[in-house]
Amino acid sequence: MEERQTGGIEAKVATTIISAENIEKVYKTSKKSVKAMENCYTEVLKNEFVCIVGTSGCGKSTLLRMLAGLDFPTKGEITIKDKPVVGPGEDRGMVFQGYTLFPWLTVEKNIQYGLKHKKMTKAERKERSEQYLDTIGLRKFAKAYPKQLSGGMKQRVAIARALVTNPEMILMDEPFGALDPITKSQMQLFVRRIWEQEKTTIAFVTHDIAEAVFLATKIYVMSARPGKIREEIPVYLPYKRTLDLKDTPEFYALVEKINALLMTP
């Protein structure tokens, strides 16, 4: 497993959780081949919050699906803790843009679903789900069904379901894309606080530049198709973040830098 020295007064060792190197993705039909990605890479270190940002169709969601083991590169290598990714695994939790909850299960049962595969007792599953119901602020809705929840509440449940099994990392594919602006801002703050508290490693795909800057500790900017990493940008903003951060010069400067990169042919 690769370890790297990071900066600071006292050097710290950072462990690579997942990495992708020299990734190429080609889609073939009976008439032609389309290169969706080329020479693409990413690296996510332990406890990082990495955002992958780019325009529609650049391959950012495809890259995330590859990290999850839901898709595979035509060329290149993806490893998690030095082992090749050969498919989905309990070491990675996934949160999609759509509300992928089981409509016939209550909030509590949706959160507990992944725990059944860990052979926990009923009491253990209940205790752990109650912990995350408190974390996401939905204990009063434990017996509610998804149809009784707002969009933001559904995504809170989806995030809790991904976190409750204690995976190595969480992969999020534009999870707030369908939310209204106010709820979206609230969910950005919520997931950032969850990350601060749980110290979970997160890789997050978005086309929203401001969202990426607010959430991330590191941002990968992808070019248009064929998608490749145009630049890797560390985000040196306060660890504890509030929505007021979006009104600061430092925040604006990063947004403008990324916007310029995306606008460059």
Residue pairs with C-beta under 8 A, 6 or more apart in sequence:
1 15
1 16
1 81
1 82
2 15
2 16
2 19
2 82
3 13
3 14
3 15
3 16
4 13
4 14
4 16
4 45
5 11
5 12
5 13
5 14
6 12
6 13
6 14
14 45
14 46
14 48
15 45
15 46
15 81
16 43
16 44
16 45
16 46
16 81
17 44
17 45
17 46
17 48
17 80
17 81
17 168
17 169
17 201
18 43
18 44
18 67
18 78
18 79
18 80
18 81
18 85
18 92
18 168
18 169
18 203
19 41
19 42
19 43
19 44
19 78
19 79
20 40
20 41
20 42
20 43
20 63
20 66
20 67
20 73
20 76
20 77
20 78
21 41
21 76
21 77
21 78
22 39
22 40
22 41
22 75
22 76
22 77
23 37
23 39
23 40
23 41
23 63
23 66
23 73
23 75
23 76
23 78
24 35
24 37
24 38
24 39
24 40
24 73
24 74
24 75
24 76
25 35
25 36
25 37
25 40
25 59
25 62
25 66
25 71
25 73
25 74
26 33
26 34
26 35
26 36
26 74
27 33
27 34
27 36
28 34
35 225
35 226
36 59
36 62
36 225
36 226
36 227
37 59
37 62
37 63
37 73
37 225
37 226
37 227
37 228
38 226
38 227
38 228
39 228
40 59
40 63
40 76
40 222
40 227
40 228
40 229
41 229
42 50
42 52
42 63
42 67
42 203
42 220
42 229
44 50
44 67
44 169
44 201
44 203
45 201
46 201
47 199
47 200
47 201
48 201
48 202
48 217
48 218
49 192
49 195
49 201
49 202
49 204
49 215
49 216
49 217
49 218
50 202
50 203
50 204
50 216
50 217
50 218
50 219
50 220
51 203
51 204
51 205
51 206
51 211
51 212
51 215
51 216
51 218
51 219
51 220
52 60
52 63
52 64
52 203
52 204
52 205
52 206
52 219
52 220
52 222
53 60
53 205
53 206
53 207
53 208
53 209
53 212
53 219
53 220
53 221
53 222
53 258
53 262
54 60
54 207
54 221
54 222
54 223
54 224
54 227
54 262
55 207
55 222
55 224
55 262
56 207
57 224
57 225
58 222
58 223
58 224
58 225
58 227
59 222
59 225
59 226
59 227
60 205
60 207
60 222
60 227
61 173
61 174
61 205
62 71
62 227
63 205
63 222
63 227
64 171
64 172
64 173
64 203
64 205
65 71
65 173
66 72
66 73
66 78
66 85
67 78
67 85
67 92
67 171
67 203
68 88
68 92
68 94
68 171
69 85
69 86
69 87
69 88
69 89
69 92
70 88
70 94
77 84
78 84
78 85
79 85
80 89
80 91
80 92
80 168
81 91
81 168
88 94
90 114
90 117
90 118
90 165
90 167
91 167
91 168
91 169
92 167
92 168
92 169
92 170
92 171
93 114
93 161
93 162
93 163
93 165
93 167
93 169
93 170
93 171
94 162
94 170
94 171
94 172
94 173
95 155
95 158
95 159
95 162
95 170
95 171
95 172
95 173
95 175
96 158
96 173
96 175
97 173
97 174
97 175
97 177
97 178
98 178
99 146
99 151
99 154
99 155
99 158
100 158
101 110
101 146
101 154
101 157
101 158
101 161
102 109
102 110
102 113
102 146
103 145
103 146
103 147
104 145
105 113
105 145
105 146
106 142
106 143
106 144
106 145
107 133
107 138
107 141
107 142
107 143
107 144
107 145
107 146
107 149
107 157
108 126
108 129
108 130
108 133
108 142
108 143
110 146
110 157
110 161
111 129
111 132
111 133
111 157
111 160
111 161
111 164
112 125
112 126
112 128
112 129
112 164
113 161
114 161
114 164
114 165
115 124
115 125
115 128
115 129
115 164
115 165
116 125
118 165
120 128
128 164
129 142
129 160
129 164
130 139
130 142
132 160
132 163
132 164
133 139
133 141
133 142
133 160
135 160
135 163
135 194
135 197
135 198
136 156
136 157
136 159
136 160
136 190
136 194
137 156
138 153
138 156
138 157
138 160
141 148
141 149
141 153
146 154
146 157
149 157
150 183
151 178
151 179
151 180
151 183
152 179
152 183
152 186
152 187
155 175
155 176
155 179
155 187
156 187
156 190
158 175
159 170
159 175
159 191
159 194
162 170
163 170
163 194
163 198
163 200
167 200
168 201
169 200
169 201
169 202
169 203
170 200
170 201
170 202
170 203
171 202
171 203
171 204
172 191
172 202
172 203
172 204
172 205
173 205
174 205
174 206
174 207
175 187
175 191
175 204
176 183
176 184
176 187
176 188
176 206
176 211
177 206
177 207
177 208
179 187
184 211
185 243
188 211
188 214
188 215
188 243
189 241
189 242
189 243
191 202
191 215
192 214
192 215
192 241
194 200
195 202
195 215
196 239
196 240
204 212
204 215
204 216
206 212
209 255
209 258
209 259
209 262
210 246
210 251
210 255
212 219
212 258
213 219
213 235
213 237
213 251
213 254
213 255
213 258
214 241
214 245
214 246
214 251
216 235
217 234
217 235
218 232
218 233
218 234
218 235
219 232
219 233
219 235
219 258
220 229
220 231
220 232
220 233
221 229
221 230
221 231
221 232
221 233
221 258
221 261
221 262
222 228
222 229
222 230
223 229
223 230
230 261
230 264
231 261
233 254
233 257
233 258
235 254
237 245
237 250
237 251
237 254
238 245
245 251
